[in-house]
Amino acid sequence: MFPEKWRLRKVNVNFEYAKTLAGEGSILLLLSIVPYAGWILGIIGVVLLLRGMKELSNYYQDEKIYQNSLTGVKFYIIAIVAAAVAIAAIVVGVGSATSFTFKGFTLTAGFGVGLAAFFTGLIVAFVFYVLAASHLRRSFNTLAEKSGESSFTTASSLLWVGSILTIIFVGLVLIFVAWIFATIGFFTMKPRLFQQYTAQSNGNTPPSAQAKV
């Protein structure tokens, strides 16, 4: 019903829209470290990133890109909640030991419970943080495979190693750098038609052409 050229152009517009959404989301996630307004930027970034991943899933016809991203974000939320509970528990525990004046210290049952809840919360947060990074790593690896963009492979490796090393400061630095590479990957990735043209110009036969031979 519609000319072939028009349909191909529509696919490319959807691709540009998808990668722009994901790229802008990644930038806002990087800006989430900004004091005061950072958490708002982070929330908007997550929404844009997931929307972009959904569109990229449709473009590449691979639902795993979006599903792994969504699961990763859910696990990140659980990790954040667990960390918040841990911090609240230790504050209440110390408050119990100091009669909430935070002057002097008396070992109390409340402090013991708070300390136990603190370490439990940290362990839960760490486990879900690693699980979240694992799922996002799968999304980035799939994008690297589909788009041929090596920045996603680098982001995947740094994100995974950084999540394991979150117990020390260097882990957070690696995660920050990982999102920089992911942002680069989103803005530099090319549509499939461009990849096929590049393969042909390099003397390679695209899979679709091989199938027709």
C-alpha positions in Angstrom: 0.0 0.0 0.0 2.8 2.4 0.9 6.1 2.8 -1.1 9.0 0.8 0.1 11.1 3.9 0.6 8.4 5.5 2.8 8.2 2.4 5.0 12.0 2.2 5.4 12.1 5.9 6.3 9.5 5.3 9.0 11.6 2.5 10.5 14.6 4.9 10.7 12.6 7.6 12.4 11.5 5.1 15.0 15.1 4.1 15.5 16.3 7.6 15.9 13.5 8.3 18.4 14.4 5.2 20.4 18.1 5.8 20.7 17.6 9.4 21.5 15.2 8.5 24.4 17.6 6.0 25.7 20.6 8.3 25.3 18.8 11.2 27.1 17.8 8.8 29.9 21.4 7.8 30.4 22.5 11.4 30.6 19.9 12.1 33.2 21.0 9.0 35.2 24.6 10.4 35.1 23.2 13.7 36.5 21.5 12.0 39.3 24.6 12.6 41.4 23.8 16.4 41.4 22.8 17.5 44.9 19.2 18.2 45.7 17.7 17.9 42.2 19.6 14.7 41.3 17.0 12.3 42.4 14.4 14.0 40.2 16.7 13.8 37.2 17.4 10.1 38.0 13.6 9.2 38.1 13.1 11.0 34.7 16.2 9.3 33.4 14.9 5.8 34.3 11.5 6.5 32.6 13.2 7.7 29.4 15.7 4.9 29.4 13.0 2.2 29.8 10.9 3.9 27.1 13.9 3.9 24.8 14.7 0.3 25.5 11.2 -0.7 24.7 11.4 1.0 21.4 14.8 -0.6 20.6 13.3 -4.0 21.5 10.6 -3.4 19.0 13.1 -2.2 16.4 15.4 -5.2 16.8 12.4 -7.5 17.4 14.0 -8.8 20.6 11.9 -8.4 23.8 14.9 -9.4 26.0 16.4 -6.0 25.6 13.4 -4.4 27.3 12.6 -7.2 29.8 16.2 -7.4 31.1 16.3 -3.6 31.5 12.9 -3.5 33.3 14.0 -6.3 35.6 17.3 -4.6 36.3 15.5 -1.3 37.3 13.1 -3.3 39.6 16.1 -4.9 41.3 17.8 -1.4 41.6 14.7 -0.1 43.4 14.7 -3.0 45.8 18.4 -2.4 46.5 17.8 1.3 47.1 14.9 0.5 49.5 17.0 -2.1 51.4 19.8 0.5 51.7 17.4 3.1 53.0 16.0 0.6 55.6 19.5 -0.2 56.6 20.4 3.5 57.2 17.2 4.1 59.1 17.8 1.0 61.2 21.3 2.1 62.3 20.1 5.7 63.0 17.3 4.3 65.2 19.7 1.9 66.9 22.2 4.6 67.7 19.3 6.8 68.9 18.2 4.1 71.2 21.7 3.8 72.6 21.9 7.5 73.2 18.3 8.1 74.3 18.0 10.0 71.0 20.2 12.8 72.2 23.2 11.4 70.4 25.3 12.2 73.4 26.9 9.5 75.4 26.4 5.8 74.5 24.7 2.9 76.4 24.5 -0.5 74.8 20.9 -1.4 74.5 18.8 -4.1 72.9 17.5 -1.5 70.4 21.0 -0.8 69.3 21.6 -4.5 68.8 18.5 -4.9 66.7 19.3 -1.8 64.7 22.8 -3.0 64.0 21.6 -6.4 62.9 19.0 -4.8 60.6 21.7 -2.5 59.2 24.0 -5.3 58.1 21.0 -7.4 56.8 19.8 -4.4 54.8 23.3 -3.8 53.3 23.6 -7.5 52.3 20.2 -7.5 50.7 21.0 -4.2 48.9 24.3 -5.6 47.6 22.7 -8.8 46.3 20.0 -7.0 44.4 22.4 -4.4 43.1 24.5 -7.1 41.6 21.4 -8.8 40.2 20.3 -5.5 38.7 23.7 -5.0 37.0 23.5 -8.5 35.7 20.3 -7.9 33.9 21.4 -4.6 32.5 24.6 -6.2 31.4 22.5 -8.7 29.3 20.6 -5.8 27.7 23.9 -4.0 26.8 25.4 -7.2 25.4 22.3 -7.8 23.2 22.5 -4.2 22.0 26.1 -4.6 21.2 25.3 -7.8 19.2 22.4 -6.2 17.3 24.0 -2.8 16.6 27.6 -3.7 16.4 28.4 -0.8 18.8 31.4 -1.8 21.0 30.7 0.9 23.5 27.8 -1.3 24.9 30.3 -4.2 25.4 32.6 -1.9 27.4 29.6 -0.5 29.4 28.5 -4.1 30.2 31.8 -5.1 31.5 32.4 -2.0 33.6 28.9 -2.1 35.0 29.3 -5.8 36.1 32.7 -5.3 37.7 31.6 -2.0 39.3 28.6 -3.6 40.9 30.8 -6.2 42.6 33.2 -3.6 43.8 30.5 -1.3 45.2 31.9 -2.2 48.7 34.8 0.1 47.8 34.7 3.6 46.2 36.3 2.4 42.9 33.1 0.4 42.1 31.0 3.5 42.0 33.5 5.2 39.7 33.4 2.2 37.3 29.6 2.3 37.3 29.7 6.0 36.5 32.1 5.4 33.6 30.0 2.5 32.4 27.0 4.8 31.9 29.2 7.2 30.0 30.0 4.4 27.6 26.4 3.4 27.4 25.4 7.0 26.6 28.0 7.1 23.8 26.7 3.8 22.5 23.1 5.1 22.3 24.0 8.2 20.4 26.5 6.6 18.0 24.6 3.4 17.1 23.5 3.1 13.5 20.3 1.6 12.0 20.3 -1.8 10.4 20.1 -0.4 6.9 23.3 1.5 7.5 25.0 -1.6 8.9 24.0 -3.6 5.8 25.3 -0.8 3.5 28.6 -0.7 5.4 29.0 -4.5 5.1 28.4 -4.4 1.4 30.9 -1.5 0.9 33.5 -3.5 2.8 33.0 -6.5 0.5 30.9 -8.5 2.9 27.5 -10.1 1.9 24.7 -9.3 4.3 22.8 -12.3 5.7 19.7 -11.4 3.8 21.6 -11.5 0.5 23.2 -14.7 1.4 19.8 -16.3 2.0 18.7 -15.3 -1.5 21.7 -16.9 -3.2 
